[in-house]
Amino acid sequence: MKSITAQDFQMLLANQPVTILDIRDKGAFAERHFPDAISMPTTSLPNRLNELDKDTTYFVVSHSGRRSDIIAQFLNNHGYKALHVIGGMKALKKDAA
């Protein structure tokens, strides 16, 4: 399983553009999220795969990182490039607005 620590993700985010796939529900996303993050709640993701590009690397975030691990694995199994951000938004508190 491909994953990245919250600390390494924050360093990467500070140095280059990344594509963040936020799989939390719409309410949590509206409350706090990274600028330009793609909101795709877990329940809708299987029906929205056609919106994703297989050439893009997605950094998948959830609240605590549990669901993002599962979803990143699901995406990788379907030919997408995805890394799960360990610890999710709980570990990434300072960068999201």
Secondary structure, 3 states (H helix, E strand, C coil): CCEECHHHHHHHHHHCCCEEEECCCHHHHHHCCCCCCEECCCCCHHHHHHHCCCCCEEEEECCCCHHHHHHHHHHHHCCCEEEEECCHHHHCCCCCC
